[in-house]
Amino acid sequence: MNLEPAPDGGVVLELEDDEVDVLRSWVEQLFGLIAPDRVISDDPLAALVGLEANRDRPDDPALQRLFPDGYRDDEAAAADFRRYTEHDLRRTKSEKATVVLESLDRFAGGEAPLALDADQARAWLGCLNDLRLVLGTRLDITDEADQEDPWPDDDDPRAPAMFAYQWLTYVQGTLVEALTPRHP
């Protein structure tokens, strides 16, 4: 992977074929996890203005991390918060994942290196962050101390996922650096 700032505020990205394949697989899985779904309200006025029925807190810890409660000590307020925000959050996260998938399609079409404008690069950042949140939750990474020496023993089945988490962290950090304006 190689990432360079572009003169227009975006980035120029080069990925190896295997990196494209792995990223595509992860983003497709993420998309399946976060794709918007509608829980239509029985209330005609709420349905008319696009409000959903009350939503329950997700059982999946990764979804809880992606869509946290707005109110931790008030379940009714948390349900209202989810009702008003979760669909739009899912839509926004799905749009970012779609930008990444479309970019990866351009790689598969032979367009390399790939120029991403600033908006596309920010979509990549959001999607990479979501991927890291899901993977970190699955690996039970809770804080920076867990990341200092994240390598399990060679016989630990988590080793490939830990490597993937570290690689995503590297890609995200490199993208942030490339997007950070440089002042002389």
C-alpha positions as a Markdown table, in Angstrom:
| # | Residue | x | y | z |
|---|---|---|---|---|
| 1 | Met | 0.0 | 0.0 | 0.0 |
| 2 | Asn | 1.2 | 3.4 | -0.9 |
| 3 | Leu | -0.6 | 6.7 | -0.2 |
| 4 | Glu | 0.4 | 10.2 | -1.3 |
| 5 | Pro | -1.3 | 13.6 | -0.9 |
| 6 | Ala | -2.8 | 14.9 | -4.1 |
| 7 | Pro | -2.6 | 18.6 | -5.0 |
| 8 | Asp | -6.4 | 19.0 | -4.9 |
| 9 | Gly | -6.6 | 18.0 | -1.2 |
| 10 | Gly | -7.3 | 14.3 | -1.9 |
| 11 | Val | -4.9 | 11.4 | -2.1 |
| 12 | Val | -3.4 | 9.0 | -4.6 |
| 13 | Leu | -3.7 | 5.5 | -3.5 |
| 14 | Glu | -1.9 | 2.3 | -4.6 |
| 15 | Leu | -2.9 | -1.1 | -3.3 |
| 16 | Glu | -1.7 | -4.6 | -4.1 |
| 17 | Asp | -4.2 | -7.0 | -5.7 |
| 18 | Asp | -4.4 | -9.0 | -2.5 |
| 19 | Glu | -5.0 | -5.8 | -0.4 |
| 20 | Val | -7.9 | -4.9 | -2.7 |
| 21 | Asp | -9.4 | -8.4 | -2.4 |
| 22 | Val | -9.2 | -8.4 | 1.4 |
| 23 | Leu | -10.5 | -4.8 | 1.8 |
| 24 | Arg | -13.4 | -5.6 | -0.5 |
| 25 | Ser | -14.3 | -8.7 | 1.5 |
| 26 | Trp | -14.2 | -6.7 | 4.8 |
| 27 | Val | -16.2 | -3.8 | 3.4 |
| 28 | Glu | -18.8 | -6.1 | 2.0 |
| 29 | Gln | -19.1 | -7.8 | 5.4 |
| 30 | Leu | -19.4 | -4.4 | 7.1 |
| 31 | Phe | -22.0 | -3.3 | 4.6 |
| 32 | Gly | -24.1 | -6.4 | 5.4 |
| 33 | Leu | -23.8 | -5.5 | 9.1 |
| 34 | Ile | -24.7 | -1.8 | 8.8 |
| 35 | Ala | -27.1 | -1.7 | 5.8 |
| 36 | Pro | -30.1 | 0.5 | 6.6 |
| 37 | Asp | -33.2 | -1.2 | 7.4 |
| 38 | Arg | -36.6 | 0.4 | 8.2 |
| 39 | Val | -38.7 | -0.5 | 11.2 |
| 40 | Ile | -41.9 | 1.2 | 10.0 |
| 41 | Ser | -44.0 | 2.8 | 12.6 |
| 42 | Asp | -47.7 | 1.9 | 13.0 |
| 43 | Asp | -48.3 | 5.6 | 13.7 |
| 44 | Pro | -49.4 | 7.1 | 10.4 |
| 45 | Leu | -48.0 | 10.6 | 11.2 |
| 46 | Ala | -44.6 | 9.1 | 12.2 |
| 47 | Ala | -44.6 | 7.0 | 9.0 |
| 48 | Leu | -45.5 | 10.0 | 6.9 |
| 49 | Val | -42.5 | 12.0 | 8.2 |
| 50 | Gly | -40.1 | 9.1 | 8.1 |
| 51 | Leu | -39.8 | 8.2 | 11.8 |
| 52 | Glu | -39.3 | 4.6 | 12.6 |
| 53 | Ala | -40.9 | 2.5 | 15.3 |
| 54 | Asn | -39.0 | 2.4 | 18.5 |
| 55 | Arg | -35.7 | 0.4 | 18.1 |
| 56 | Asp | -34.3 | -2.0 | 20.6 |
| 57 | Arg | -30.6 | -1.8 | 21.5 |
| 58 | Pro | -28.7 | -4.2 | 19.2 |
| 59 | Asp | -27.6 | -7.5 | 20.7 |
| 60 | Asp | -24.4 | -7.6 | 18.7 |
| 61 | Pro | -21.6 | -5.8 | 20.6 |
| 62 | Ala | -20.1 | -4.5 | 17.3 |
| 63 | Leu | -23.4 | -2.9 | 16.4 |
| 64 | Gln | -23.5 | -1.4 | 19.9 |
| 65 | Arg | -20.1 | 0.1 | 19.3 |
| 66 | Leu | -21.1 | 1.5 | 15.9 |
| 67 | Phe | -24.5 | 2.7 | 17.1 |
| 68 | Pro | -24.0 | 3.6 | 20.8 |
| 69 | Asp | -26.8 | 4.6 | 23.1 |
| 70 | Gly | -27.3 | 8.3 | 23.3 |
| 71 | Tyr | -28.4 | 7.9 | 26.9 |
| 72 | Arg | -26.8 | 5.2 | 29.0 |
| 73 | Asp | -29.0 | 5.7 | 32.1 |
| 74 | Asp | -32.4 | 6.1 | 30.5 |
| 75 | Glu | -33.5 | 3.2 | 28.3 |
| 76 | Ala | -36.6 | 5.1 | 27.1 |
| 77 | Ala | -34.5 | 8.1 | 26.0 |
| 78 | Ala | -32.0 | 5.8 | 24.4 |
| 79 | Ala | -34.8 | 4.1 | 22.4 |
| 80 | Asp | -36.1 | 7.5 | 21.3 |
| 81 | Phe | -32.5 | 8.5 | 20.3 |
| 82 | Arg | -32.2 | 5.3 | 18.2 |
| 83 | Arg | -35.6 | 5.9 | 16.7 |
| 84 | Tyr | -34.6 | 9.4 | 15.4 |
| 85 | Thr | -30.9 | 8.7 | 14.5 |
| 86 | Glu | -30.1 | 5.1 | 13.7 |
| 87 | His | -31.5 | 4.9 | 10.2 |
| 88 | Asp | -29.6 | 8.0 | 9.1 |
| 89 | Leu | -26.4 | 6.7 | 10.8 |
| 90 | Arg | -26.7 | 3.4 | 9.0 |
| 91 | Arg | -27.4 | 5.2 | 5.7 |
| 92 | Thr | -24.3 | 7.4 | 6.2 |
| 93 | Lys | -22.1 | 4.5 | 7.1 |
| 94 | Ser | -23.4 | 2.5 | 4.1 |
| 95 | Glu | -22.7 | 5.4 | 1.8 |
| 96 | Lys | -19.1 | 5.6 | 3.0 |
| 97 | Ala | -18.8 | 1.8 | 2.5 |
| 98 | Thr | -20.2 | 2.2 | -1.0 |
| 99 | Val | -17.6 | 4.9 | -1.9 |
| 100 | Val | -14.9 | 2.4 | -0.8 |
| 101 | Leu | -16.4 | -0.4 | -2.8 |
| 102 | Glu | -16.7 | 1.7 | -5.9 |
| 103 | Ser | -13.1 | 2.8 | -5.5 |
| 104 | Leu | -12.0 | -0.8 | -5.2 |
| 105 | Asp | -14.0 | -1.6 | -8.4 |
| 106 | Arg | -11.9 | 1.0 | -10.2 |
| 107 | Phe | -8.7 | -0.8 | -9.0 |
| 108 | Ala | -10.1 | -4.0 | -10.3 |
| 109 | Gly | -10.8 | -2.2 | -13.6 |
| 110 | Gly | -7.1 | -1.5 | -13.9 |
| 111 | Glu | -7.1 | 2.1 | -12.6 |
| 112 | Ala | -4.0 | 2.3 | -10.5 |
| 113 | Pro | -2.8 | 4.4 | -8.9 |
| 114 | Leu | -6.2 | 5.7 | -7.9 |
| 115 | Ala | -6.9 | 9.3 | -7.2 |
| 116 | Leu | -9.4 | 10.0 | -4.5 |
| 117 | Asp | -10.8 | 13.5 | -4.0 |
| 118 | Ala | -11.0 | 14.9 | -0.5 |
| 119 | Asp | -14.7 | 13.7 | 0.0 |
| 120 | Gln | -13.9 | 10.2 | -1.2 |
| 121 | Ala | -10.8 | 10.1 | 1.1 |
| 122 | Arg | -12.9 | 11.2 | 4.1 |
| 123 | Ala | -15.4 | 8.4 | 3.2 |
| 124 | Trp | -12.5 | 6.0 | 3.2 |
| 125 | Leu | -11.5 | 7.3 | 6.7 |
| 126 | Gly | -15.0 | 6.8 | 8.0 |
| 127 | Cys | -15.3 | 3.3 | 6.6 |
| 128 | Leu | -11.8 | 2.3 | 7.9 |
| 129 | Asn | -12.8 | 3.6 | 11.3 |
| 130 | Asp | -16.0 | 1.5 | 11.2 |
| 131 | Leu | -14.0 | -1.6 | 10.2 |
| 132 | Arg | -11.5 | -1.1 | 13.0 |
| 133 | Leu | -14.4 | -0.6 | 15.5 |
| 134 | Val | -16.0 | -3.9 | 14.5 |
| 135 | Leu | -12.8 | -5.8 | 14.4 |
| 136 | Gly | -11.6 | -4.3 | 17.7 |
| 137 | Thr | -14.8 | -5.2 | 19.3 |
| 138 | Arg | -14.6 | -8.8 | 18.0 |
| 139 | Leu | -11.0 | -9.0 | 19.4 |
| 140 | Asp | -12.0 | -7.3 | 22.7 |
| 141 | Ile | -9.6 | -4.4 | 22.2 |
| 142 | Thr | -10.8 | -1.8 | 24.6 |
| 143 | Asp | -8.1 | 0.8 | 24.9 |
| 144 | Glu | -4.7 | 1.8 | 23.7 |
| 145 | Ala | -3.0 | -0.4 | 26.2 |
| 146 | Asp | -4.5 | -3.4 | 24.4 |
| 147 | Gln | -2.9 | -2.2 | 21.2 |
| 148 | Glu | 0.7 | -1.7 | 22.6 |
| 149 | Asp | 1.5 | -5.4 | 22.4 |
| 150 | Pro | -1.4 | -6.9 | 20.5 |
| 151 | Trp | 0.3 | -10.0 | 19.2 |
| 152 | Pro | -1.1 | -13.2 | 20.6 |
| 153 | Asp | 1.0 | -16.4 | 20.5 |
| 154 | Asp | 1.5 | -18.0 | 17.1 |
| 155 | Asp | -0.9 | -20.8 | 17.9 |
| 156 | Asp | -3.6 | -18.3 | 18.9 |
| 157 | Pro | -6.5 | -18.3 | 16.3 |
| 158 | Arg | -6.8 | -14.5 | 16.8 |
| 159 | Ala | -3.3 | -13.8 | 15.2 |
| 160 | Pro | -4.6 | -13.2 | 11.6 |
| 161 | Ala | -7.4 | -10.9 | 12.9 |
| 162 | Met | -4.9 | -9.0 | 15.1 |
| 163 | Phe | -2.6 | -8.5 | 12.0 |
| 164 | Ala | -5.6 | -7.3 | 10.1 |
| 165 | Tyr | -6.5 | -4.8 | 12.9 |
| 166 | Gln | -2.9 | -3.5 | 12.9 |
| 167 | Trp | -2.9 | -3.1 | 9.1 |
| 168 | Leu | -6.2 | -1.2 | 9.1 |
| 169 | Thr | -4.7 | 1.0 | 11.8 |
| 170 | Tyr | -1.7 | 1.7 | 9.6 |
| 171 | Val | -3.8 | 2.4 | 6.5 |
| 172 | Gln | -6.1 | 4.8 | 8.5 |
| 173 | Gly | -3.1 | 6.6 | 10.1 |
| 174 | Thr | -1.4 | 6.9 | 6.7 |
| 175 | Leu | -4.6 | 8.3 | 5.2 |
| 176 | Val | -4.9 | 10.8 | 8.0 |
| 177 | Glu | -1.3 | 11.9 | 7.5 |
| 178 | Ala | -1.8 | 12.3 | 3.7 |
| 179 | Leu | -4.9 | 14.4 | 4.3 |
| 180 | Thr | -3.3 | 16.6 | 6.9 |
| 181 | Pro | -2.3 | 20.0 | 5.4 |
| 182 | Arg | 1.4 | 20.8 | 5.5 |
| 183 | His | 2.5 | 24.2 | 6.5 |
| 184 | Pro | 6.0 | 25.4 | 5.6 |
